[in-house]
Each structure stands twice: as C-alpha cells, then as structure tokens.
Amino acid sequence: MPPAQTRGSEPSVRTRMMMRPYARTGGRTRPDYELALEALVSTTDRGRVPQAVTGVQHRRICALCSEARSIAEIAAYLDLPLNVVKVLVSDLDAAGMVLIHQSGLSFGDRSSREFMDRVLQGLRRL
C-alpha cells in the first residue's frame, strides 16, 4: 500500500517521520533497569561534549537534560514513547552521559501518597 500523499507527489511529513519504536533502540524494548516516570535525568559534563554523544536521539536527550527533566517530560518534549526514552536514557547512563536521580518512593507508603496528591493538585491547577 503506497504512503499517504499530500499535494502533488510529496509524501506527508507524518509519513516520512514514522518509525517503529524498537528501530530507535536497536531492537530492545526494555531498559537495563527500571526507571520511574518521575525519575530526574541531568546531563553530565561528558554528555555536554557533542562529539562524545553518538546518535541523534541521544544528543537530543543530552541537550534537553542540561536542566534536570523527568523521564515523562523527556518523552513529551521529544514526542517519543516512554519505553523508548527509558531505553535511550539507560544507554546514556551506562555511557556516563547522564545522571539519573530516582525518587526512592515506593507505592503504598505515606510519602508516595503525598507525592501523588501534590501531582494531582498541580494537574488541577493547569
């Protein structure tokens, strides 16, 4: 089946940009370890050197995380699926390009409920 066409014979931007998520991660569908959605990611000094970071998505993540960002924010800003971001971030962490700051919350304890209440309040204010 031919790709969707727009004016003339040019394929639409959306058609050209579509790519299977696992193609961005070398076929992997899971990160090396579990990353929470609220885990913060920040770029290390090594990750700030453009020549040290290979791959377009890796460079985009390093540039975005010059200020700490959560896994969920990275996925939203880069318009990538969450699992793809988790795999890419775990690769960058293994290479020393980013630091991951896990929250240490465990579901069911008082601090996680308080955290979820704060998130809910913030969403309601939007």
Backbone bond lengths (Angstrom), bond angles and torsions (degrees), N, CA, C in turn:
res aa  C-N    CA-C-N  psi(-1)  N-CA   C-N-CA  omega(-1)  CA-C   N-CA-C  phi
1 M - - - 1.449 - - 1.536 107.89 -
2 P 1.333 118.85 128.23 1.474 121.46 -177.74 1.516 111.22 -69.53
3 P 1.346 117.41 152.21 1.462 120.66 177.92 1.516 110.94 -64.93
4 A 1.334 114.81 158.65 1.462 120.74 178.92 1.522 109.43 -60.62
5 Q 1.294 116.58 139.40 1.458 121.75 -178.31 1.519 110.25 -112.36
6 T 1.320 116.07 146.82 1.456 121.41 172.35 1.518 106.34 -113.33
7 R 1.306 117.85 -162.39 1.469 121.00 -178.64 1.515 111.41 -41.98
8 G 1.295 115.90 134.23 1.459 120.03 179.43 1.512 111.02 67.65
9 S 1.310 115.83 -139.44 1.466 119.37 -177.79 1.522 112.53 -112.15
10 E 1.341 117.77 10.59 1.459 121.74 179.51 1.523 110.72 -75.99
11 P 1.347 119.13 128.07 1.465 119.98 173.65 1.523 109.76 -67.19
12 S 1.328 116.55 149.97 1.458 120.20 -179.79 1.522 109.82 -65.24
13 V 1.342 115.93 157.57 1.461 121.71 178.94 1.519 109.47 -59.64
14 R 1.317 117.20 -42.41 1.471 121.75 -178.80 1.530 110.68 -59.36
15 T 1.330 117.62 -40.89 1.457 121.60 -179.60 1.521 110.49 -66.06
16 R 1.331 117.43 -41.98 1.470 120.51 -179.56 1.520 111.47 -67.42
17 M 1.339 117.50 -30.85 1.453 121.36 -174.14 1.533 113.42 -86.90
18 M 1.332 118.39 -14.05 1.455 120.50 -176.17 1.520 110.50 -67.34
19 M 1.317 114.96 134.08 1.453 121.46 179.63 1.521 107.22 -151.86
20 R 1.290 117.49 140.11 1.460 121.11 177.54 1.527 108.46 -62.81
21 P 1.348 117.41 136.91 1.469 120.13 -177.27 1.526 113.20 -55.80
22 Y 1.329 118.19 -40.83 1.460 119.45 -177.53 1.528 112.47 -69.13
23 A 1.326 117.87 -15.52 1.462 120.48 176.14 1.531 110.54 -69.66
24 R 1.332 116.97 -27.28 1.467 121.29 179.41 1.527 112.08 -79.70
25 T 1.333 116.85 -15.25 1.467 120.63 -174.58 1.522 112.36 -116.44
26 G 1.316 117.59 15.27 1.455 120.23 -179.72 1.521 112.75 68.95
27 G 1.317 117.36 27.78 1.457 121.68 178.76 1.512 115.17 89.73
28 R 1.320 117.22 -7.43 1.471 119.78 -179.72 1.522 109.91 -82.32
29 T 1.322 115.76 143.00 1.461 120.46 -179.46 1.516 112.57 -114.46
30 R 1.329 117.28 -6.88 1.467 121.25 -179.34 1.528 109.71 -133.41
31 P 1.349 115.73 143.59 1.473 119.08 176.12 1.526 110.62 -71.30
32 D 1.322 116.56 168.43 1.467 121.51 179.51 1.523 112.06 -64.88
33 Y 1.323 117.57 -26.00 1.457 122.74 178.53 1.523 107.74 -151.85
34 E 1.323 116.38 162.76 1.466 120.89 -176.01 1.526 111.10 -71.96
35 L 1.310 115.16 131.84 1.458 122.02 176.79 1.523 108.54 -119.47
36 A 1.328 115.77 127.59 1.460 120.76 177.95 1.524 109.54 -74.50
37 L 1.319 116.58 151.74 1.461 121.07 178.99 1.521 112.20 -60.12
38 E 1.340 115.87 -32.88 1.464 119.55 -177.69 1.527 113.11 -90.03
39 A 1.334 117.55 0.47 1.466 120.70 178.17 1.528 109.00 -59.65
40 L 1.319 116.00 132.65 1.464 120.67 -179.20 1.516 110.36 -90.72
41 V 1.311 115.11 142.44 1.462 122.53 -178.69 1.516 107.81 -123.71
42 S 1.328 116.43 131.66 1.464 120.41 175.90 1.519 108.80 -134.44
43 T 1.318 115.38 146.88 1.460 121.87 -177.81 1.520 110.62 -78.62
44 T 1.330 116.46 136.74 1.460 121.80 176.48 1.527 109.08 -84.14
45 D 1.326 116.17 173.18 1.467 120.22 176.34 1.525 110.34 -59.31
46 R 1.321 116.13 -39.54 1.472 120.47 179.29 1.530 110.86 -63.74
47 G 1.322 117.28 -37.96 1.458 121.27 179.91 1.519 113.94 -72.27
48 R 1.329 116.63 -13.79 1.468 120.68 179.28 1.528 112.02 -83.34
49 V 1.321 117.02 -9.93 1.467 121.31 178.87 1.533 107.91 -87.62
50 P 1.332 118.11 109.60 1.468 120.78 -174.12 1.529 114.11 -55.89
51 Q 1.320 117.75 -36.79 1.461 120.57 -178.15 1.533 112.39 -69.84
52 A 1.325 117.29 -21.97 1.465 120.86 -178.14 1.525 112.27 -78.98
53 V 1.322 116.54 -22.29 1.469 121.07 -175.16 1.523 109.07 -99.35
54 T 1.329 115.86 119.21 1.459 119.79 177.94 1.523 109.08 -99.37
55 G 1.276 116.36 148.58 1.461 121.41 178.21 1.516 112.10 91.58
56 V 1.296 115.17 134.96 1.461 121.65 -177.23 1.524 111.27 -62.84
57 Q 1.329 117.22 -47.36 1.464 120.02 -178.10 1.526 111.02 -65.35
58 H 1.326 117.29 -37.77 1.465 120.40 177.63 1.527 110.44 -62.64
59 R 1.330 116.59 -42.94 1.471 120.47 178.49 1.525 110.81 -63.89
60 R 1.328 116.45 -40.64 1.469 120.02 179.96 1.534 110.30 -63.04
61 I 1.326 116.78 -41.66 1.468 120.17 179.76 1.520 109.90 -65.38
62 C 1.332 117.36 -45.50 1.466 120.28 179.44 1.525 111.43 -60.78
63 A 1.312 117.41 -41.16 1.467 120.66 179.07 1.528 110.87 -65.99
64 L 1.315 116.33 -42.65 1.463 121.17 -178.87 1.523 111.79 -66.04
65 C 1.326 116.38 -34.58 1.470 120.92 -174.06 1.520 113.23 -92.17
66 S 1.340 117.12 21.03 1.458 118.74 171.86 1.523 108.16 -62.08
67 E 1.332 116.39 -27.94 1.464 123.42 166.90 1.526 105.35 -109.42
68 A 1.312 117.80 141.05 1.464 120.86 -177.24 1.528 110.86 -56.94
69 R 1.322 115.42 132.27 1.468 122.70 178.81 1.520 108.62 -133.38
70 S 1.322 116.14 150.67 1.460 120.01 176.55 1.529 109.65 -81.56
71 I 1.317 115.55 162.13 1.457 121.23 176.70 1.532 109.25 -56.64
72 A 1.326 116.95 -42.82 1.468 121.02 -179.69 1.530 111.41 -62.53
73 E 1.339 116.95 -41.02 1.468 120.40 178.83 1.522 110.96 -64.40
74 I 1.315 116.61 -42.71 1.468 120.31 -179.80 1.521 109.52 -59.43
75 A 1.329 116.43 -46.58 1.461 120.44 179.77 1.527 110.94 -60.11
76 A 1.325 116.70 -41.66 1.465 120.47 -179.14 1.526 111.43 -68.28
77 Y 1.329 117.51 -47.35 1.460 120.67 -178.64 1.528 112.04 -62.68
78 L 1.333 116.89 -39.13 1.460 120.51 -176.13 1.524 112.96 -93.00
79 D 1.331 116.78 -1.72 1.459 122.13 179.81 1.535 110.74 54.51
80 L 1.332 115.36 49.30 1.463 122.46 178.94 1.522 109.36 -122.01
81 P 1.329 117.59 151.23 1.470 119.63 175.45 1.531 111.11 -62.18
82 L 1.331 115.97 148.97 1.465 120.98 -177.86 1.520 112.73 -56.33
83 N 1.323 117.92 -45.47 1.466 119.23 -177.94 1.526 112.17 -64.54
84 V 1.323 117.44 -33.93 1.461 120.44 176.55 1.525 109.16 -63.57
85 V 1.330 116.86 -45.42 1.465 120.86 179.01 1.521 110.51 -61.94
86 K 1.313 117.47 -42.38 1.473 120.73 179.25 1.522 111.00 -60.06
87 V 1.327 117.56 -43.61 1.472 121.07 178.97 1.525 110.36 -64.63
88 L 1.325 117.32 -46.55 1.468 120.90 -178.88 1.523 111.55 -63.75
89 V 1.335 117.18 -41.47 1.468 120.85 179.80 1.522 110.19 -67.14
90 S 1.323 118.18 -39.20 1.471 119.07 178.87 1.532 110.35 -66.23
91 D 1.337 117.66 -34.24 1.475 120.63 174.23 1.522 110.76 -62.61
92 L 1.327 115.88 -45.96 1.463 120.37 -179.62 1.521 111.40 -64.40
93 D 1.320 117.07 -37.08 1.461 121.17 177.55 1.525 110.48 -64.89
94 A 1.310 116.73 -44.06 1.470 120.62 179.18 1.525 111.46 -62.44
95 A 1.337 117.12 -31.52 1.465 121.66 179.49 1.526 112.79 -86.03
96 G 1.337 117.44 -2.38 1.458 121.06 179.89 1.517 114.21 77.56
97 M 1.316 116.87 19.31 1.464 120.91 -178.27 1.526 112.95 -87.69
98 V 1.344 116.79 -25.95 1.461 121.37 179.08 1.517 109.65 -135.75
99 L 1.319 115.13 160.42 1.458 122.46 171.25 1.514 107.82 -111.34
100 I 1.323 116.49 139.83 1.453 121.22 178.27 1.513 108.19 -111.71
101 H 1.317 115.62 127.77 1.456 122.04 -178.93 1.523 107.74 -111.71
102 Q 1.328 116.71 95.81 1.471 121.07 -179.90 1.519 108.63 -75.45
103 S 1.324 116.35 149.57 1.462 121.07 -175.13 1.516 113.66 -76.33
104 G 1.315 118.27 -27.76 1.458 120.57 -178.49 1.516 113.60 79.31
105 L 1.340 117.82 7.30 1.454 120.67 177.94 1.522 109.54 -79.25
106 S 1.309 115.46 144.09 1.458 118.53 172.47 1.515 107.29 -122.00
107 F 1.306 116.40 139.19 1.450 120.50 -176.23 1.512 110.56 -62.72
108 G 1.315 115.15 137.54 1.454 120.96 178.14 1.513 113.60 100.20
109 D 1.323 118.55 -19.03 1.465 118.20 178.44 1.528 109.55 -85.56
110 R 1.306 114.81 166.52 1.469 120.40 -174.32 1.527 111.86 -62.09
111 S 1.343 117.78 -40.60 1.463 120.01 -176.32 1.532 110.91 -66.06
112 S 1.338 118.98 -34.41 1.455 119.53 179.71 1.531 110.60 -70.44
113 R 1.329 117.55 -35.80 1.464 119.66 176.74 1.528 110.53 -66.43
114 E 1.328 116.56 -40.78 1.461 120.22 177.69 1.526 110.40 -63.71
115 F 1.321 116.00 -40.97 1.461 120.65 178.43 1.529 109.96 -61.66
116 M 1.322 117.15 -46.64 1.465 120.97 -179.99 1.532 110.92 -63.93
117 D 1.327 117.20 -35.64 1.468 120.08 175.86 1.527 110.71 -63.10
118 R 1.332 117.07 -42.14 1.465 120.55 178.52 1.525 110.97 -64.73
119 V 1.321 116.96 -40.11 1.472 120.69 177.58 1.524 110.11 -62.52
120 L 1.322 116.48 -46.34 1.461 121.33 179.43 1.521 111.33 -60.87
121 Q 1.318 117.47 -42.93 1.469 120.85 178.33 1.528 110.64 -62.52
122 G 1.328 115.53 -42.03 1.470 119.57 177.95 1.521 112.45 -62.83
123 L 1.327 116.67 -41.00 1.458 120.32 178.09 1.518 111.33 -65.74
124 R 1.292 117.20 -37.70 1.471 120.38 178.72 1.520 112.06 -66.06
125 R 1.341 116.51 -30.46 1.472 119.86 179.49 1.526 111.97 -73.97
126 L 1.316 117.87 -18.12 1.476 120.45 -178.11 1.479 113.63 -65.95
